[in-house]
Amino acid sequence: MNFNNDPSEETKNEWNNNPNNWIWGIFYYNPKDTRLFPSKRIKKLGWTINFANPNSVFLVLVVIAIILIVAAHL
């Protein structure tokens, strides 16, 4: 029994393999998935952003803003 509401590995694999969760085959968009950074389609390549999760999009925008601010002051 799963008490922490995390999806099972089987569910994560189903989401990952479902082409409807991938926009143009490269952008992961799954509102049912609460993870910020799910694995890429080819898991050996690391993680991607879940664009359906506003927290992950916000986090990436903050990181990009920090990089731009630091680069502007060099």
Predicted model as a PDB file, atoms N, CA, C, CB and O in Angstrom, pLDDT in the B-factor column:
MODEL        1                                                                  
ATOM      1  N   MET A   1       0.842  -1.180   0.000  1.00 45.00           N  
ATOM      2  CA  MET A   1       0.000   0.000   0.000  1.00 45.00           C  
ATOM      3  C   MET A   1       0.885   1.242   0.000  1.00 45.00           C  
ATOM      4  CB  MET A   1      -0.957  -0.001   1.218  1.00 45.00           C  
ATOM      5  O   MET A   1       1.896   1.290   0.702  1.00 45.00           O  
ATOM      6  N   ASN A   2       0.513   2.220  -0.770  1.00 47.00           N  
ATOM      7  CA  ASN A   2       1.309   3.425  -0.946  1.00 47.00           C  
ATOM      8  C   ASN A   2       0.648   4.579  -0.186  1.00 47.00           C  
ATOM      9  CB  ASN A   2       1.465   3.770  -2.457  1.00 47.00           C  
ATOM     10  O   ASN A   2      -0.367   5.111  -0.636  1.00 47.00           O  
ATOM     11  N   PHE A   3       1.218   4.976   0.972  1.00 51.00           N  
ATOM     12  CA  PHE A   3       0.610   5.991   1.810  1.00 51.00           C  
ATOM     13  C   PHE A   3       1.023   7.410   1.461  1.00 51.00           C  
ATOM     14  CB  PHE A   3       0.941   5.722   3.222  1.00 51.00           C  
ATOM     15  O   PHE A   3       0.330   8.357   1.833  1.00 51.00           O  
ATOM     16  N   ASN A   4       2.117   7.578   0.768  1.00 59.00           N  
ATOM     17  CA  ASN A   4       2.613   8.924   0.500  1.00 59.00           C  
ATOM     18  C   ASN A   4       2.157   9.480  -0.847  1.00 59.00           C  
ATOM     19  CB  ASN A   4       4.112   8.926   0.558  1.00 59.00           C  
ATOM     20  O   ASN A   4       2.665  10.512  -1.285  1.00 59.00           O  
ATOM     21  N   ASN A   5       1.228   8.832  -1.499  1.00 69.00           N  
ATOM     22  CA  ASN A   5       0.625   9.283  -2.759  1.00 69.00           C  
ATOM     23  C   ASN A   5       1.610   9.383  -3.915  1.00 69.00           C  
ATOM     24  CB  ASN A   5      -0.020  10.615  -2.555  1.00 69.00           C  
ATOM     25  O   ASN A   5       1.282   9.959  -4.952  1.00 69.00           O  
ATOM     26  N   ASP A   6       2.805   8.836  -3.756  1.00 79.00           N  
ATOM     27  CA  ASP A   6       3.741   8.780  -4.870  1.00 79.00           C  
ATOM     28  C   ASP A   6       3.283   7.695  -5.828  1.00 79.00           C  
ATOM     29  CB  ASP A   6       5.194   8.516  -4.377  1.00 79.00           C  
ATOM     30  O   ASP A   6       2.863   6.623  -5.392  1.00 79.00           O  
ATOM     31  N   PRO A   7       3.357   7.957  -7.120  1.00 83.00           N  
ATOM     32  CA  PRO A   7       2.960   6.920  -8.075  1.00 83.00           C  
ATOM     33  C   PRO A   7       3.934   5.744  -8.035  1.00 83.00           C  
ATOM     34  CB  PRO A   7       2.885   7.499  -9.500  1.00 83.00           C  
ATOM     35  O   PRO A   7       5.110   5.901  -7.709  1.00 83.00           O  
ATOM     36  N   SER A   8       3.426   4.586  -8.368  1.00 89.00           N  
ATOM     37  CA  SER A   8       4.275   3.401  -8.415  1.00 89.00           C  
ATOM     38  C   SER A   8       5.217   3.499  -9.613  1.00 89.00           C  
ATOM     39  CB  SER A   8       3.419   2.108  -8.492  1.00 89.00           C  
ATOM     40  O   SER A   8       4.997   4.300 -10.522  1.00 89.00           O  
ATOM     41  N   GLU A   9       6.251   2.690  -9.605  1.00 90.00           N  
ATOM     42  CA  GLU A   9       7.183   2.663 -10.742  1.00 90.00           C  
ATOM     43  C   GLU A   9       6.446   2.275 -12.019  1.00 90.00           C  
ATOM     44  CB  GLU A   9       8.347   1.676 -10.475  1.00 90.00           C  
ATOM     45  O   GLU A   9       6.762   2.778 -13.097  1.00 90.00           O  
ATOM     46  N   GLU A  10       5.474   1.391 -11.901  1.00 91.00           N  
ATOM     47  CA  GLU A  10       4.689   0.977 -13.065  1.00 91.00           C  
ATOM     48  C   GLU A  10       3.921   2.156 -13.643  1.00 91.00           C  
ATOM     49  CB  GLU A  10       3.720  -0.153 -12.688  1.00 91.00           C  
ATOM     50  O   GLU A  10       3.881   2.342 -14.859  1.00 91.00           O  
ATOM     51  N   THR A  11       3.308   2.956 -12.767  1.00 92.00           N  
ATOM     52  CA  THR A  11       2.567   4.135 -13.220  1.00 92.00           C  
ATOM     53  C   THR A  11       3.504   5.147 -13.861  1.00 92.00           C  
ATOM     54  CB  THR A  11       1.813   4.782 -12.051  1.00 92.00           C  
ATOM     55  O   THR A  11       3.188   5.723 -14.902  1.00 92.00           O  
ATOM     56  N   LYS A  12       4.657   5.362 -13.236  1.00 90.00           N  
ATOM     57  CA  LYS A  12       5.640   6.303 -13.808  1.00 90.00           C  
ATOM     58  C   LYS A  12       6.075   5.848 -15.190  1.00 90.00           C  
ATOM     59  CB  LYS A  12       6.871   6.436 -12.886  1.00 90.00           C  
ATOM     60  O   LYS A  12       6.214   6.669 -16.097  1.00 90.00           O  
ATOM     61  N   ASN A  13       6.293   4.549 -15.360  1.00 89.00           N  
ATOM     62  CA  ASN A  13       6.695   4.019 -16.671  1.00 89.00           C  
ATOM     63  C   ASN A  13       5.576   4.178 -17.691  1.00 89.00           C  
ATOM     64  CB  ASN A  13       7.092   2.538 -16.554  1.00 89.00           C  
ATOM     65  O   ASN A  13       5.834   4.501 -18.851  1.00 89.00           O  
ATOM     66  N   GLU A  14       4.332   3.952 -17.267  1.00 92.00           N  
ATOM     67  CA  GLU A  14       3.193   4.141 -18.183  1.00 92.00           C  
ATOM     68  C   GLU A  14       3.108   5.590 -18.630  1.00 92.00           C  
ATOM     69  CB  GLU A  14       1.867   3.716 -17.509  1.00 92.00           C  
ATOM     70  O   GLU A  14       2.920   5.868 -19.814  1.00 92.00           O  
ATOM     71  N   TRP A  15       3.247   6.521 -17.679  1.00 94.00           N  
ATOM     72  CA  TRP A  15       3.212   7.945 -18.032  1.00 94.00           C  
ATOM     73  C   TRP A  15       4.344   8.290 -18.980  1.00 94.00           C  
ATOM     74  CB  TRP A  15       3.295   8.819 -16.772  1.00 94.00           C  
ATOM     75  O   TRP A  15       4.150   9.009 -19.960  1.00 94.00           O  
ATOM     76  N   ASN A  16       5.522   7.775 -18.682  1.00 91.00           N  
ATOM     77  CA  ASN A  16       6.701   8.086 -19.482  1.00 91.00           C  
ATOM     78  C   ASN A  16       6.587   7.537 -20.899  1.00 91.00           C  
ATOM     79  CB  ASN A  16       7.945   7.534 -18.813  1.00 91.00           C  
ATOM     80  O   ASN A  16       7.059   8.162 -21.848  1.00 91.00           O  
ATOM     81  N   ASN A  17       5.970   6.385 -21.044  1.00 91.00           N  
ATOM     82  CA  ASN A  17       5.863   5.739 -22.356  1.00 91.00           C  
ATOM     83  C   ASN A  17       4.648   6.188 -23.150  1.00 91.00           C  
ATOM     84  CB  ASN A  17       5.817   4.251 -22.187  1.00 91.00           C  
ATOM     85  O   ASN A  17       4.513   5.831 -24.321  1.00 91.00           O  
ATOM     86  N   ASN A  18       3.765   6.958 -22.541  1.00 94.00           N  
ATOM     87  CA  ASN A  18       2.560   7.416 -23.221  1.00 94.00           C  
ATOM     88  C   ASN A  18       2.901   8.615 -24.112  1.00 94.00           C  
ATOM     89  CB  ASN A  18       1.455   7.789 -22.191  1.00 94.00           C  
ATOM     90  O   ASN A  18       3.296   9.664 -23.604  1.00 94.00           O  
ATOM     91  N   PRO A  19       2.753   8.474 -25.431  1.00 93.00           N  
ATOM     92  CA  PRO A  19       3.105   9.590 -26.330  1.00 93.00           C  
ATOM     93  C   PRO A  19       2.226  10.821 -26.134  1.00 93.00           C  
ATOM     94  CB  PRO A  19       3.007   9.138 -27.769  1.00 93.00           C  
ATOM     95  O   PRO A  19       2.611  11.920 -26.534  1.00 93.00           O  
ATOM     96  N   ASN A  20       1.051  10.656 -25.525  1.00 95.00           N  
ATOM     97  CA  ASN A  20       0.180  11.808 -25.272  1.00 95.00           C  
ATOM     98  C   ASN A  20       0.736  12.731 -24.191  1.00 95.00           C  
ATOM     99  CB  ASN A  20      -1.204  11.334 -24.871  1.00 95.00           C  
ATOM    100  O   ASN A  20       0.286  13.869 -24.057  1.00 95.00           O  
ATOM    101  N   ASN A  21       1.708  12.250 -23.422  1.00 95.00           N  
ATOM    102  CA  ASN A  21       2.333  13.068 -22.383  1.00 95.00           C  
ATOM    103  C   ASN A  21       3.565  13.805 -22.888  1.00 95.00           C  
ATOM    104  CB  ASN A  21       2.709  12.203 -21.200  1.00 95.00           C  
ATOM    105  O   ASN A  21       4.249  14.467 -22.108  1.00 95.00           O  
ATOM    106  N   TRP A  22       3.854  13.703 -24.158  1.00 95.00           N  
ATOM    107  CA  TRP A  22       5.032  14.346 -24.739  1.00 95.00           C  
ATOM    108  C   TRP A  22       4.600  15.256 -25.886  1.00 95.00           C  
ATOM    109  CB  TRP A  22       6.055  13.286 -25.235  1.00 95.00           C  
ATOM    110  O   TRP A  22       4.016  14.793 -26.866  1.00 95.00           O  
ATOM    111  N   ILE A  23       4.886  16.533 -25.764  1.00 94.00           N  
ATOM    112  CA  ILE A  23       4.579  17.495 -26.827  1.00 94.00           C  
ATOM    113  C   ILE A  23       5.749  17.496 -27.793  1.00 94.00           C  
ATOM    114  CB  ILE A  23       4.313  18.940 -26.251  1.00 94.00           C  
ATOM    115  O   ILE A  23       6.890  17.724 -27.392  1.00 94.00           O  
ATOM    116  N   TRP A  24       5.473  17.243 -29.050  1.00 94.00           N  
ATOM    117  CA  TRP A  24       6.482  17.136 -30.119  1.00 94.00           C  
ATOM    118  C   TRP A  24       7.541  16.085 -29.798  1.00 94.00           C  
ATOM    119  CB  TRP A  24       7.158  18.493 -30.348  1.00 94.00           C  
ATOM    120  O   TRP A  24       8.626  16.096 -30.379  1.00 94.00           O  
ATOM    121  N   GLY A  25       7.233  15.194 -28.892  1.00 88.00           N  
ATOM    122  CA  GLY A  25       8.141  14.117 -28.561  1.00 88.00           C  
ATOM    123  C   GLY A  25       9.287  14.497 -27.640  1.00 88.00           C  
ATOM    124  O   GLY A  25      10.095  13.638 -27.288  1.00 88.00           O  
ATOM    125  N   ILE A  26       9.380  15.783 -27.234  1.00 91.00           N  
ATOM    126  CA  ILE A  26      10.511  16.200 -26.394  1.00 91.00           C  
ATOM    127  C   ILE A  26      10.104  16.924 -25.108  1.00 91.00           C  
ATOM    128  CB  ILE A  26      11.416  17.091 -27.187  1.00 91.00           C  
ATOM    129  O   ILE A  26      10.880  16.941 -24.153  1.00 91.00           O  
ATOM    130  N   PHE A  27       8.922  17.517 -25.058  1.00 93.00           N  
ATOM    131  CA  PHE A  27       8.490  18.266 -23.874  1.00 93.00           C  
ATOM    132  C   PHE A  27       7.474  17.437 -23.103  1.00 93.00           C  
ATOM    133  CB  PHE A  27       7.886  19.646 -24.271  1.00 93.00           C  
ATOM    134  O   PHE A  27       6.410  17.101 -23.625  1.00 93.00           O  
ATOM    135  N   TYR A  28       7.808  17.107 -21.850  1.00 95.00           N  
ATOM    136  CA  TYR A  28       6.927  16.294 -21.013  1.00 95.00           C  
ATOM    137  C   TYR A  28       5.859  17.181 -20.408  1.00 95.00           C  
ATOM    138  CB  TYR A  28       7.723  15.564 -19.903  1.00 95.00           C  
ATOM    139  O   TYR A  28       6.165  18.193 -19.779  1.00 95.00           O  
ATOM    140  N   TYR A  29       4.590  16.799 -20.601  1.00 96.00           N  
ATOM    141  CA  TYR A  29       3.458  17.564 -20.084  1.00 96.00           C  
ATOM    142  C   TYR A  29       2.415  16.583 -19.575  1.00 96.00           C  
ATOM    143  CB  TYR A  29       2.856  18.507 -21.178  1.00 96.00           C  
ATOM    144  O   TYR A  29       1.654  16.012 -20.357  1.00 96.00           O  
ATOM    145  N   ASN A  30       2.382  16.386 -18.249  1.00 95.00           N  
ATOM    146  CA  ASN A  30       1.440  15.450 -17.647  1.00 95.00           C  
ATOM    147  C   ASN A  30       0.899  16.043 -16.347  1.00 95.00           C  
ATOM    148  CB  ASN A  30       2.116  14.073 -17.386  1.00 95.00           C  
ATOM    149  O   ASN A  30       1.582  16.009 -15.323  1.00 95.00           O  
ATOM    150  N   PRO A  31      -0.326  16.590 -16.375  1.00 94.00           N  
ATOM    151  CA  PRO A  31      -0.903  17.185 -15.164  1.00 94.00           C  
ATOM    152  C   PRO A  31      -1.104  16.184 -14.024  1.00 94.00           C  
ATOM    153  CB  PRO A  31      -2.224  17.824 -15.499  1.00 94.00           C  
ATOM    154  O   PRO A  31      -1.149  16.587 -12.862  1.00 94.00           O  
ATOM    155  N   LYS A  32      -1.224  14.903 -14.328  1.00 93.00           N  
ATOM    156  CA  LYS A  32      -1.406  13.890 -13.288  1.00 93.00           C  
ATOM    157  C   LYS A  32      -0.111  13.631 -12.518  1.00 93.00           C  
ATOM    158  CB  LYS A  32      -1.912  12.588 -13.906  1.00 93.00           C  
ATOM    159  O   LYS A  32      -0.143  13.144 -11.388  1.00 93.00           O  
ATOM    160  N   ASP A  33       1.004  13.952 -13.119  1.00 92.00           N  
ATOM    161  CA  ASP A  33       2.314  13.691 -12.536  1.00 92.00           C  
ATOM    162  C   ASP A  33       2.753  14.913 -11.727  1.00 92.00           C  
ATOM    163  CB  ASP A  33       3.358  13.350 -13.641  1.00 92.00           C  
ATOM    164  O   ASP A  33       2.910  16.000 -12.283  1.00 92.00           O  
ATOM    165  N   THR A  34       2.950  14.740 -10.431  1.00 90.00           N  
ATOM    166  CA  THR A  34       3.320  15.869  -9.569  1.00 90.00           C  
ATOM    167  C   THR A  34       4.829  16.057  -9.444  1.00 90.00           C  
ATOM    168  CB  THR A  34       2.726  15.679  -8.196  1.00 90.00           C  
ATOM    169  O   THR A  34       5.282  17.001  -8.796  1.00 90.00           O  
ATOM    170  N   ARG A  35       5.607  15.172 -10.053  1.00 90.00           N  
ATOM    171  CA  ARG A  35       7.063  15.303  -9.965  1.00 90.00           C  
ATOM    172  C   ARG A  35       7.529  16.543 -10.726  1.00 90.00           C  
ATOM    173  CB  ARG A  35       7.760  14.037 -10.519  1.00 90.00           C  
ATOM    174  O   ARG A  35       6.994  16.872 -11.785  1.00 90.00           O  
ATOM    175  N   LEU A  36       8.528  17.223 -10.176  1.00 91.00           N  
ATOM    176  CA  LEU A  36       9.085  18.395 -10.851  1.00 91.00           C  
ATOM    177  C   LEU A  36       9.940  17.981 -12.035  1.00 91.00           C  
ATOM    178  CB  LEU A  36       9.911  19.236  -9.875  1.00 91.00           C  
ATOM    179  O   LEU A  36       9.862  18.569 -13.114  1.00 91.00           O  
ATOM    180  N   PHE A  37      10.762  16.954 -11.814  1.00 91.00           N  
ATOM    181  CA  PHE A  37      11.696  16.515 -12.836  1.00 91.00           C  
ATOM    182  C   PHE A  37      11.585  15.007 -13.059  1.00 91.00           C  
ATOM    183  CB  PHE A  37      13.128  16.893 -12.448  1.00 91.00           C  
ATOM    184  O   PHE A  37      12.327  14.240 -12.446  1.00 91.00           O  
ATOM    185  N   PRO A  38      10.678  14.578 -13.917  1.00 92.00           N  
ATOM    186  CA  PRO A  38      10.591  13.148 -14.237  1.00 92.00           C  
ATOM    187  C   PRO A  38      11.722  12.736 -15.173  1.00 92.00           C  
ATOM    188  CB  PRO A  38       9.226  12.817 -14.877  1.00 92.00           C  
ATOM    189  O   PRO A  38      12.393  13.585 -15.760  1.00 92.00           O  
ATOM    190  N   SER A  39      11.924  11.451 -15.304  1.00 90.00           N  
ATOM    191  CA  SER A  39      12.990  10.976 -16.189  1.00 90.00           C  
ATOM    192  C   SER A  39      12.614  11.208 -17.643  1.00 90.00           C  
ATOM    193  CB  SER A  39      13.278   9.484 -15.944  1.00 90.00           C  
ATOM    194  O   SER A  39      11.438  11.285 -17.999  1.00 90.00           O  
ATOM    195  N   LYS A  40      13.642  11.315 -18.471  1.00 90.00           N  
ATOM    196  CA  LYS A  40      13.414  11.488 -19.906  1.00 90.00           C  
ATOM    197  C   LYS A  40      12.912  10.188 -20.504  1.00 90.00           C  
ATOM    198  CB  LYS A  40      14.703  11.949 -20.622  1.00 90.00           C  
ATOM    199  O   LYS A  40      12.889   9.155 -19.835  1.00 90.00           O  
ATOM    200  N   ARG A  41      12.513  10.240 -21.758  1.00 87.00           N  
ATOM    201  CA  ARG A  41      12.029   9.035 -22.435  1.00 87.00           C  
ATOM    202  C   ARG A  41      13.090   7.950 -22.439  1.00 87.00           C  
ATOM    203  CB  ARG A  41      11.606   9.357 -23.868  1.00 87.00           C  
ATOM    204  O   ARG A  41      12.791   6.775 -22.227  1.00 87.00           O  
ATOM    205  N   ILE A  42      14.327   8.347 -22.680  1.00 86.00           N  
ATOM    206  CA  ILE A  42      15.462   7.429 -22.556  1.00 86.00           C  
ATOM    207  C   ILE A  42      16.083   7.740 -21.198  1.00 86.00           C  
ATOM    208  CB  ILE A  42      16.519   7.592 -23.758  1.00 86.00           C  
ATOM    209  O   ILE A  42      16.808   8.723 -21.048  1.00 86.00           O  
ATOM    210  N   LYS A  43      15.796   6.906 -20.225  1.00 85.00           N  
ATOM    211  CA  LYS A  43      16.124   7.200 -18.832  1.00 85.00           C  
ATOM    212  C   LYS A  43      17.610   7.425 -18.588  1.00 85.00           C  
ATOM    213  CB  LYS A  43      15.648   6.086 -17.962  1.00 85.00           C  
ATOM    214  O   LYS A  43      17.974   8.120 -17.639  1.00 85.00           O  
ATOM    215  N   LYS A  44      18.459   6.867 -19.405  1.00 91.00           N  
ATOM    216  CA  LYS A  44      19.904   7.034 -19.231  1.00 91.00           C  
ATOM    217  C   LYS A  44      20.350   8.469 -19.503  1.00 91.00           C  
ATOM    218  CB  LYS A  44      20.655   6.081 -20.150  1.00 91.00           C  
ATOM    219  O   LYS A  44      21.459   8.854 -19.133  1.00 91.00           O  
ATOM    220  N   LEU A  45      19.496   9.256 -20.144  1.00 91.00           N  
ATOM    221  CA  LEU A  45      19.836  10.638 -20.481  1.00 91.00           C  
ATOM    222  C   LEU A  45      19.496  11.622 -19.371  1.00 91.00           C  
ATOM    223  CB  LEU A  45      19.126  11.043 -21.741  1.00 91.00           C  
ATOM    224  O   LEU A  45      19.735  12.821 -19.520  1.00 91.00           O  
ATOM    225  N   GLY A  46      18.941  11.140 -18.260  1.00 92.00           N  
ATOM    226  CA  GLY A  46      18.676  12.023 -17.131  1.00 92.00           C  
ATOM    227  C   GLY A  46      17.213  12.377 -16.965  1.00 92.00           C  
ATOM    228  O   GLY A  46      16.329  11.543 -17.160  1.00 92.00           O  
ATOM    229  N   TRP A  47      16.967  13.650 -16.596  1.00 92.00           N  
ATOM    230  CA  TRP A  47      15.626  14.104 -16.288  1.00 92.00           C  
ATOM    231  C   TRP A  47      15.210  15.234 -17.201  1.00 92.00           C  
ATOM    232  CB  TRP A  47      15.534  14.540 -14.846  1.00 92.00           C  
ATOM    233  O   TRP A  47      16.026  15.838 -17.898  1.00 92.00           O  
ATOM    234  N   THR A  48      13.909  15.504 -17.176  1.00 92.00           N  
ATOM    235  CA  THR A  48      13.351  16.605 -17.942  1.00 92.00           C  
ATOM    236  C   THR A  48      12.422  17.394 -17.032  1.00 92.00           C  
ATOM    237  CB  THR A  48      12.600  16.094 -19.209  1.00 92.00           C  
ATOM    238  O   THR A  48      12.260  17.046 -15.862  1.00 92.00           O  
ATOM    239  N   ILE A  49      11.826  18.425 -17.543  1.00 94.00           N  
ATOM    240  CA  ILE A  49      10.905  19.266 -16.783  1.00 94.00           C  
ATOM    241  C   ILE A  49       9.482  18.823 -17.089  1.00 94.00           C  
ATOM    242  CB  ILE A  49      11.105  20.778 -17.122  1.00 94.00           C  
ATOM    243  O   ILE A  49       9.147  18.554 -18.243  1.00 94.00           O  
ATOM    244  N   ASN A  50       8.647  18.746 -16.063  1.00 94.00           N  
ATOM    245  CA  ASN A  50       7.229  18.494 -16.280  1.00 94.00           C  
ATOM    246  C   ASN A  50       6.559  19.855 -16.468  1.00 94.00           C  
ATOM    247  CB  ASN A  50       6.586  17.685 -15.077  1.00 94.00           C  
ATOM    248  O   ASN A  50       6.279  20.554 -15.494  1.00 94.00           O  
ATOM    249  N   PHE A  51       6.308  20.222 -17.703  1.00 94.00           N  
ATOM    250  CA  PHE A  51       5.765  21.540 -18.010  1.00 94.00           C  
ATOM    251  C   PHE A  51       4.332  21.712 -17.533  1.00 94.00           C  
ATOM    252  CB  PHE A  51       5.834  21.789 -19.488  1.00 94.00           C  
ATOM    253  O   PHE A  51       3.822  22.833 -17.556  1.00 94.00           O  
ATOM    254  N   ALA A  52       3.663  20.653 -17.103  1.00 95.00           N  
ATOM    255  CA  ALA A  52       2.319  20.754 -16.546  1.00 95.00           C  
ATOM    256  C   ALA A  52       2.356  21.141 -15.076  1.00 95.00           C  
ATOM    257  CB  ALA A  52       1.574  19.437 -16.720  1.00 95.00           C  
ATOM    258  O   ALA A  52       1.326  21.497 -14.504  1.00 95.00           O  
ATOM    259  N   ASN A  53       3.522  21.076 -14.462  1.00 94.00           N  
ATOM    260  CA  ASN A  53       3.670  21.424 -13.054  1.00 94.00           C  
ATOM    261  C   ASN A  53       4.188  22.860 -12.965  1.00 94.00           C  
ATOM    262  CB  ASN A  53       4.635  20.429 -12.322  1.00 94.00           C  
ATOM    263  O   ASN A  53       5.329  23.123 -13.343  1.00 94.00           O  
ATOM    264  N   PRO A  54       3.369  23.790 -12.472  1.00 94.00           N  
ATOM    265  CA  PRO A  54       3.803  25.190 -12.434  1.00 94.00           C  
ATOM    266  C   PRO A  54       5.035  25.410 -11.558  1.00 94.00           C  
ATOM    267  CB  PRO A  54       2.673  26.062 -11.936  1.00 94.00           C  
ATOM    268  O   PRO A  54       5.809  26.335 -11.806  1.00 94.00           O  
ATOM    269  N   ASN A  55       5.226  24.578 -10.547  1.00 94.00           N  
ATOM    270  CA  ASN A  55       6.404  24.724  -9.683  1.00 94.00           C  
ATOM    271  C   ASN A  55       7.696  24.441 -10.440  1.00 94.00           C  
ATOM    272  CB  ASN A  55       6.296  23.789  -8.479  1.00 94.00           C  
ATOM    273  O   ASN A  55       8.697  25.126 -10.231  1.00 94.00           O  
ATOM    274  N   SER A  56       7.686  23.447 -11.309  1.00 93.00           N  
ATOM    275  CA  SER A  56       8.904  23.130 -12.050  1.00 93.00           C  
ATOM    276  C   SER A  56       9.205  24.218 -13.077  1.00 93.00           C  
ATOM    277  CB  SER A  56       8.773  21.764 -12.743  1.00 93.00           C  
ATOM    278  O   SER A  56      10.368  24.564 -13.284  1.00 93.00           O  
ATOM    279  N   VAL A  57       8.195  24.749 -13.707  1.00 91.00           N  
ATOM    280  CA  VAL A  57       8.396  25.830 -14.679  1.00 91.00           C  
ATOM    281  C   VAL A  57       8.935  27.066 -13.959  1.00 91.00           C  
ATOM    282  CB  VAL A  57       7.065  26.166 -15.427  1.00 91.00           C  
ATOM    283  O   VAL A  57       9.850  27.724 -14.453  1.00 91.00           O  
ATOM    284  N   PHE A  58       8.372  27.381 -12.797  1.00 95.00           N  
ATOM    285  CA  PHE A  58       8.843  28.521 -12.007  1.00 95.00           C  
ATOM    286  C   PHE A  58      10.298  28.336 -11.602  1.00 95.00           C  
ATOM    287  CB  PHE A  58       7.968  28.710 -10.759  1.00 95.00           C  
ATOM    288  O   PHE A  58      11.101  29.263 -11.712  1.00 95.00           O  
ATOM    289  N   LEU A  59      10.635  27.147 -11.138  1.00 94.00           N  
ATOM    290  CA  LEU A  59      12.009  26.870 -10.715  1.00 94.00           C  
ATOM    291  C   LEU A  59      12.992  27.050 -11.862  1.00 94.00           C  
ATOM    292  CB  LEU A  59      12.116  25.455 -10.157  1.00 94.00           C  
ATOM    293  O   LEU A  59      14.068  27.619 -11.673  1.00 94.00           O  
ATOM    294  N   VAL A  60      12.639  26.577 -13.033  1.00 93.00           N  
ATOM    295  CA  VAL A  60      13.523  26.715 -14.197  1.00 93.00           C  
ATOM    296  C   VAL A  60      13.657  28.189 -14.593  1.00 93.00           C  
ATOM    297  CB  VAL A  60      12.984  25.884 -15.393  1.00 93.00           C  
ATOM    298  O   VAL A  60      14.748  28.636 -14.948  1.00 93.00           O  
ATOM    299  N   LEU A  61      12.564  28.940 -14.536  1.00 95.00           N  
ATOM    300  CA  LEU A  61      12.640  30.369 -14.860  1.00 95.00           C  
ATOM    301  C   LEU A  61      13.517  31.119 -13.866  1.00 95.00           C  
ATOM    302  CB  LEU A  61      11.239  30.984 -14.883  1.00 95.00           C  
ATOM    303  O   LEU A  61      14.246  32.030 -14.258  1.00 95.00           O  
ATOM    304  N   VAL A  62      13.461  30.755 -12.589  1.00 97.00           N  
ATOM    305  CA  VAL A  62      14.313  31.382 -11.580  1.00 97.00           C  
ATOM    306  C   VAL A  62      15.783  31.078 -11.870  1.00 97.00           C  
ATOM    307  CB  VAL A  62      13.930  30.895 -10.161  1.00 97.00           C  
ATOM    308  O   VAL A  62      16.628  31.970 -11.796  1.00 97.00           O  
ATOM    309  N   VAL A  63      16.087  29.834 -12.198  1.00 96.00           N  
ATOM    310  CA  VAL A  63      17.469  29.457 -12.511  1.00 96.00           C  
ATOM    311  C   VAL A  63      17.969  30.220 -13.733  1.00 96.00           C  
ATOM    312  CB  VAL A  63      17.576  27.936 -12.752  1.00 96.00           C  
ATOM    313  O   VAL A  63      19.099  30.709 -13.737  1.00 96.00           O  
ATOM    314  N   ILE A  64      17.149  30.324 -14.759  1.00 96.00           N  
ATOM    315  CA  ILE A  64      17.536  31.065 -15.967  1.00 96.00           C  
ATOM    316  C   ILE A  64      17.766  32.538 -15.632  1.00 96.00           C  
ATOM    317  CB  ILE A  64      16.450  30.926 -17.067  1.00 96.00           C  
ATOM    318  O   ILE A  64      18.724  33.139 -16.118  1.00 96.00           O  
ATOM    319  N   ALA A  65      16.890  33.128 -14.803  1.00 97.00           N  
ATOM    320  CA  ALA A  65      17.047  34.533 -14.424  1.00 97.00           C  
ATOM    321  C   ALA A  65      18.350  34.745 -13.660  1.00 97.00           C  
ATOM    322  CB  ALA A  65      15.853  34.998 -13.575  1.00 97.00           C  
ATOM    323  O   ALA A  65      19.054  35.728 -13.892  1.00 97.00           O  
ATOM    324  N   ILE A  66      18.674  33.830 -12.752  1.00 97.00           N  
ATOM    325  CA  ILE A  66      19.919  33.945 -11.986  1.00 97.00           C  
ATOM    326  C   ILE A  66      21.128  33.873 -12.920  1.00 97.00           C  
ATOM    327  CB  ILE A  66      20.003  32.832 -10.914  1.00 97.00           C  
ATOM    328  O   ILE A  66      22.077  34.644 -12.779  1.00 97.00           O  
ATOM    329  N   ILE A  67      21.083  32.959 -13.855  1.00 97.00           N  
ATOM    330  CA  ILE A  67      22.191  32.826 -14.817  1.00 97.00           C  
ATOM    331  C   ILE A  67      22.344  34.114 -15.632  1.00 97.00           C  
ATOM    332  CB  ILE A  67      21.951  31.612 -15.767  1.00 97.00           C  
ATOM    333  O   ILE A  67      23.458  34.596 -15.840  1.00 97.00           O  
ATOM    334  N   LEU A  68      21.224  34.663 -16.089  1.00 97.00           N  
ATOM    335  CA  LEU A  68      21.287  35.900 -16.876  1.00 97.00           C  
ATOM    336  C   LEU A  68      21.808  37.061 -16.045  1.00 97.00           C  
ATOM    337  CB  LEU A  68      19.910  36.244 -17.439  1.00 97.00           C  
ATOM    338  O   LEU A  68      22.590  37.869 -16.547  1.00 97.00           O  
ATOM    339  N   ILE A  69      21.398  37.164 -14.798  1.00 97.00           N  
ATOM    340  CA  ILE A  69      21.859  38.257 -13.930  1.00 97.00           C  
ATOM    341  C   ILE A  69      23.367  38.127 -13.680  1.00 97.00           C  
ATOM    342  CB  ILE A  69      21.082  38.251 -12.576  1.00 97.00           C  
ATOM    343  O   ILE A  69      24.105  39.110 -13.762  1.00 97.00           O  
ATOM    344  N   VAL A  70      23.809  36.918 -13.380  1.00 96.00           N  
ATOM    345  CA  VAL A  70      25.240  36.699 -13.139  1.00 96.00           C  
ATOM    346  C   VAL A  70      26.045  36.993 -14.414  1.00 96.00           C  
ATOM    347  CB  VAL A  70      25.496  35.238 -12.663  1.00 96.00           C  
ATOM    348  O   VAL A  70      27.102  37.622 -14.355  1.00 96.00           O  
ATOM    349  N   ALA A  71      25.541  36.540 -15.551  1.00 96.00           N  
ATOM    350  CA  ALA A  71      26.253  36.759 -16.812  1.00 96.00           C  
ATOM    351  C   ALA A  71      26.314  38.248 -17.173  1.00 96.00           C  
ATOM    352  CB  ALA A  71      25.577  35.973 -17.942  1.00 96.00           C  
ATOM    353  O   ALA A  71      27.292  38.697 -17.772  1.00 96.00           O  
ATOM    354  N   ALA A  72      25.290  39.006 -16.820  1.00 95.00           N  
ATOM    355  CA  ALA A  72      25.263  40.434 -17.127  1.00 95.00           C  
ATOM    356  C   ALA A  72      26.278  41.210 -16.298  1.00 95.00           C  
ATOM    357  CB  ALA A  72      23.870  40.994 -16.894  1.00 95.00           C  
ATOM    358  O   ALA A  72      26.722  42.283 -16.704  1.00 95.00           O  
ATOM    359  N   HIS A  73      26.648  40.671 -15.134  1.00 89.00           N  
ATOM    360  CA  HIS A  73      27.582  41.366 -14.248  1.00 89.00           C  
ATOM    361  C   HIS A  73      29.013  40.900 -14.412  1.00 89.00           C  
ATOM    362  CB  HIS A  73      27.165  41.186 -12.823  1.00 89.00           C  
ATOM    363  O   HIS A  73      29.878  41.284 -13.625  1.00 89.00           O  
ATOM    364  N   LEU A  74      29.280  40.090 -15.406  1.00 85.00           N  
ATOM    365  CA  LEU A  74      30.663  39.634 -15.642  1.00 85.00           C  
ATOM    366  C   LEU A  74      31.392  40.559 -16.585  1.00 85.00           C  
ATOM    367  CB  LEU A  74      30.677  38.216 -16.206  1.00 85.00           C  
ATOM    368  O   LEU A  74      32.561  40.330 -16.894  1.00 85.00           O  
TER     369      LEU A  74                                                      
ENDMDL                                                                          
END                                                                             
